[in-house]
Amino acid sequence: MVPLLFSVCARAQVVAAALASEAARGERAEPGLARLRSRMVAAERLHETLWHLLLDLPPLLGEAPQHEEFVAMRRRLARIAGRIGARARWWDDEEDGDRCWCDLADEAQEFLARAVYGMDCDVWLSLAEDDFMGWKDRGATPTAARLARLCATDLGDDETPALPAGAELLEAIAPALEASGEFARLPSWKGAPAETGAWARQTEDPRMRLVRGIGARMLARLIEMARLPRRLRDAGASFSPMSLRPGVGLAAVETARGTLVHAVTIEEGKLARLRIVAPTEWNFHPEGAFARGLVGVAARDEAQVARAAAMLAHALDPCVAVAIRVEHA
């Protein structure tokens, strides 16, 4: 039922719900299914990140969206997914399953080299700092030119802390999430809002100190996307579900937009409660990254305010549609 409820990051929602339910029952998925889930989420992150960078970002910068490039890769994803979906339990055949995913990884790597980085993903990831800055500043590809434009603004340059992931996060928020549904609406980390997403996951990458604001959010996505073909091939375990006690389980899944948490309570063999903390609740907290990132931004008129808000909202990438309304103090 889960993918019928969520049109955005539906695969991640399915995986989070399944992991939390298994943890509540004291179960663990077999290795083949665990690898399938990891690859499903990686493929979805690739799709969502490409949509963000090729379709949604260009119009905000006065450019045409790269529809043809996006549709070409989307068709490739769908074709491989069709081959995988045709097998009810394809993971019983490790060799055939791996071949399907490696084909997708090869196609993704070739596409990204041509349409995004202008070079192989692994080569781009290995660029020295000077070479990376040269790639950005000379606009070696349309993506590089857009990154340079975003880096030219200090929009979104705030002090919101990065949200940790996995077991560290679940252990810290589990008591509050179980105690009250209000936490899911206004989550906090150590008593304060935190930012989740690619930026939070990539804060230790040395290139991240070279850029700031919304440019840093885009760079973090580029770093993560360049590594996704490898994730599709290797499918290492990337989930840390937690059982609080029999009947209560939590799980965190890293989506393109940030950490997604599901908390499940099962009573007498039936789902009694499901609480979800989506990335949007962290990043668009009333005192979170979106609100803080707009403070102090130059605003000559309403149009400039609305554009700044739209740019920052895009950088933080909410799970729902956004409408901007400017109110005068």
C-alpha positions in Angstrom: 0.0 0.0 0.0 2.9 2.4 0.7 3.7 3.4 -2.9 0.0 4.2 -3.4 0.3 6.8 -0.7 3.6 8.4 -1.7 4.4 9.6 -5.2 7.8 11.1 -4.2 10.5 8.7 -3.2 8.0 5.8 -3.2 10.7 3.1 -3.2 12.5 4.6 -0.2 9.1 4.8 1.6 8.5 1.1 0.8 11.9 0.1 2.1 11.7 2.2 5.3 8.2 0.8 6.1 9.4 -2.8 5.4 12.6 -2.4 7.5 10.7 -0.8 10.5 8.1 -3.6 10.3 10.7 -6.3 10.2 12.5 -4.7 13.2 9.3 -4.6 15.1 8.8 -8.3 14.5 12.4 -9.2 15.3 13.1 -10.2 11.7 15.8 -9.4 9.2 15.7 -9.5 5.4 17.7 -12.2 3.6 20.9 -10.9 2.0 19.5 -10.9 -1.6 16.5 -8.9 -0.6 18.7 -6.4 1.3 20.9 -5.9 -1.8 17.8 -5.4 -3.9 16.5 -2.7 -1.6 19.8 -0.9 -1.5 19.9 -0.8 -5.3 16.3 0.2 -5.6 16.9 3.2 -3.4 20.2 4.1 -5.2 18.3 4.0 -8.6 15.6 6.2 -7.2 18.1 8.7 -5.8 19.7 8.9 -9.3 16.3 9.6 -10.9 15.3 12.2 -8.3 18.7 14.0 -8.4 18.7 14.2 -12.2 15.1 15.6 -12.1 16.3 18.2 -9.5 19.4 19.2 -11.6 18.2 18.9 -15.2 14.5 19.8 -15.0 13.8 22.0 -12.0 17.0 24.1 -11.7 17.5 25.5 -15.2 14.2 27.5 -15.3 15.1 29.1 -11.9 18.3 30.4 -13.7 16.4 31.6 -16.8 17.5 28.5 -18.8 15.6 25.8 -20.7 15.2 22.5 -18.8 17.2 19.6 -20.3 14.1 17.5 -21.1 15.7 15.3 -23.8 18.6 14.4 -21.6 16.4 13.5 -18.6 13.9 11.5 -20.7 16.7 9.5 -22.3 18.1 8.4 -18.9 14.6 7.9 -17.5 13.8 5.4 -20.3 17.0 3.6 -19.6 16.1 3.3 -15.9 12.6 2.0 -16.8 14.0 -0.5 -19.3 16.4 -2.1 -16.7 13.7 -1.9 -14.0 11.4 -3.8 -16.4 14.0 -6.6 -16.8 14.3 -6.8 -13.0 10.6 -6.6 -12.3 9.9 -9.5 -14.7 11.5 -11.8 -12.2 9.4 -12.5 -9.1 12.4 -13.4 -7.0 15.3 -12.5 -9.2 17.8 -12.3 -6.3 17.7 -16.2 -6.2 19.8 -15.9 -9.3 22.7 -13.8 -8.1 24.5 -13.8 -11.5 21.5 -12.7 -13.5 20.5 -10.1 -10.9 23.9 -8.6 -10.7 24.1 -8.4 -14.5 20.9 -6.4 -14.7 22.1 -3.8 -12.1 25.6 -3.6 -13.6 24.1 -2.9 -17.0 22.1 0.0 -15.4 25.3 1.2 -13.6 27.2 1.2 -16.9 24.5 3.2 -18.7 24.2 5.6 -15.8 27.9 6.2 -15.8 28.1 6.8 -19.5 25.1 9.2 -19.4 26.5 11.2 -16.5 29.9 11.5 -18.2 28.2 12.9 -21.3 25.3 15.0 -19.9 26.5 16.2 -16.5 30.3 16.1 -15.7 31.9 16.1 -19.2 34.1 13.3 -18.0 33.9 9.9 -16.3 32.3 10.1 -12.8 35.4 8.5 -11.2 37.7 11.0 -13.0 35.6 13.9 -11.8 35.6 12.6 -8.2 39.4 12.4 -8.3 40.0 16.0 -9.5 42.4 18.0 -7.4 40.9 21.1 -5.8 42.5 23.4 -8.4 41.2 21.3 -11.3 37.7 21.1 -9.8 37.6 24.9 -9.4 38.8 25.3 -13.0 36.0 22.9 -14.1 33.4 25.0 -12.3 34.7 28.5 -13.1 35.1 28.0 -16.8 31.7 26.3 -17.1 33.0 23.1 -18.6 29.5 21.8 -18.9 26.0 23.3 -18.4 26.0 21.8 -14.9 29.3 23.3 -14.1 28.1 26.7 -15.2 25.0 26.5 -13.1 27.1 25.5 -10.1 29.3 28.5 -10.6 26.2 30.8 -10.7 24.9 29.3 -7.5 28.2 29.7 -5.8 28.2 33.4 -6.6 25.5 34.0 -4.1 25.6 33.7 -0.3 21.9 32.6 -0.2 21.4 29.8 2.3 24.7 30.4 4.1 23.5 29.7 7.6 24.6 27.9 10.7 22.1 25.1 10.8 23.9 21.9 12.0 24.0 18.8 9.8 21.8 15.9 10.8 23.6 12.6 11.4 22.4 9.4 9.8 21.7 5.8 10.6 21.9 4.3 14.1 23.2 7.5 15.7 20.1 9.4 14.6 17.6 6.6 15.5 19.0 6.1 19.0 18.8 9.8 19.7 15.2 10.5 18.4 13.5 7.2 19.2 12.2 8.2 22.7 10.7 11.5 21.5 9.3 10.0 18.3 7.6 7.2 20.2 6.3 9.5 22.9 4.5 12.1 20.7 3.4 12.5 17.1 4.3 16.2 17.4 8.0 15.3 17.0 7.3 14.0 13.5 5.9 17.4 12.6 8.6 19.5 14.3 11.7 17.3 14.7 14.8 18.4 16.5 18.4 17.2 17.0 19.8 17.9 20.4 17.1 20.4 21.0 17.5 22.3 17.8 16.5 22.1 14.1 19.0 20.4 11.8 19.5 20.1 8.0 19.3 16.7 6.2 20.2 15.8 2.7 23.2 15.6 0.5 24.9 18.6 2.1 24.6 17.0 5.6 26.0 13.7 4.3 29.0 15.3 2.5 30.2 17.8 5.0 33.5 15.9 5.4 34.4 16.0 1.7 37.3 18.4 1.2 35.6 20.1 -1.8 32.7 21.2 0.3 34.9 23.8 2.1 35.5 25.5 -1.3 31.8 26.6 -1.8 29.0 27.9 0.5 25.3 28.4 0.5 23.1 26.9 -2.2 26.2 26.2 -4.2 27.3 23.8 -1.5 24.0 22.0 -1.7 24.3 21.5 -5.4 27.9 20.4 -5.1 27.0 17.8 -2.5 24.4 16.4 -4.9 26.9 16.2 -7.7 29.4 14.3 -5.4 26.7 11.8 -4.3 25.4 11.3 -7.9 28.8 10.6 -9.2 29.1 7.7 -6.7 25.7 6.2 -7.4 26.8 4.0 -10.4 29.2 2.3 -8.0 26.3 1.8 -5.5 24.3 0.2 -8.2 27.0 -2.3 -8.9 28.2 -3.1 -5.4 24.9 -2.9 -3.4 26.5 -2.8 0.0 24.2 -2.9 3.0 23.2 0.7 3.9 20.4 0.4 6.4 20.4 0.3 10.2 16.9 -0.7 11.4 16.4 -0.7 15.2 14.1 -2.6 17.5 13.1 -0.7 20.6 11.3 -3.7 22.0 9.0 -6.5 20.6 6.4 -4.8 18.4 8.2 -1.5 18.0 10.7 -0.9 15.2 12.4 2.1 13.5 14.3 2.5 10.3 16.1 5.3 8.5 16.6 5.4 4.7 18.8 7.9 2.9 16.8 9.4 0.1 17.9 12.1 -2.5 16.2 14.7 -0.2 17.6 13.5 3.1 16.9 11.0 5.9 13.5 9.4 5.9 12.5 7.7 9.2 9.6 5.3 9.8 8.5 4.2 13.3 6.2 1.2 13.4 4.2 -0.3 16.2 2.6 -3.8 15.7 0.0 -5.1 18.1 -1.6 -8.6 17.8 -0.2 -9.0 14.3 -1.6 -5.8 13.0 -0.1 -2.3 12.3 -1.2 -0.2 15.3 0.8 3.0 14.5 3.0 4.4 11.8 4.9 7.6 12.3 7.0 9.2 9.6 9.6 11.9 9.7 10.4 13.1 6.2 13.3 15.3 5.1 11.0 18.2 4.6 10.1 18.4 8.3 13.7 18.9 9.1 14.7 21.4 6.4 11.5 23.4 6.5 11.1 23.5 10.3 10.0 27.1 11.3 13.5 27.7 12.7 15.3 25.4 10.3 17.6 25.7 7.3 15.0 27.4 5.0 14.0 30.0 7.5 17.5 30.7 8.6 18.9 30.8 5.1 16.6 33.7 4.1 17.5 35.9 7.1 19.6 38.9 6.0 19.2 38.3 2.2 19.1 41.5 0.2 15.6 42.3 -0.9 14.9 45.4 -3.1 11.4 44.3 -4.0 8.9 41.5 -3.7 10.2 39.8 -6.9 13.7 39.5 -5.5 12.3 38.1 -2.2 10.2 35.5 -4.1 13.1 34.5 -6.3 15.5 34.1 -3.3 12.9 32.0 -1.5 12.3 29.8 -4.6 16.0 29.3 -5.1 16.5 28.2 -1.5 13.5 26.0 -1.5 14.8 24.3 -4.6 18.2 23.8 -3.0 16.6 22.1 0.1 14.2 20.2 -2.2 11.0 19.6 -0.3 8.9 16.5 -0.8 5.8 18.6 -1.8 5.0 21.5 -4.2 5.9 25.0 -3.0 4.0 28.2 -3.4 5.7 31.5 -2.5 3.7 34.3 -0.9 5.4 37.6 0.2 3.9 39.4 3.2 4.9 42.8 4.4 5.8 43.4 8.0 
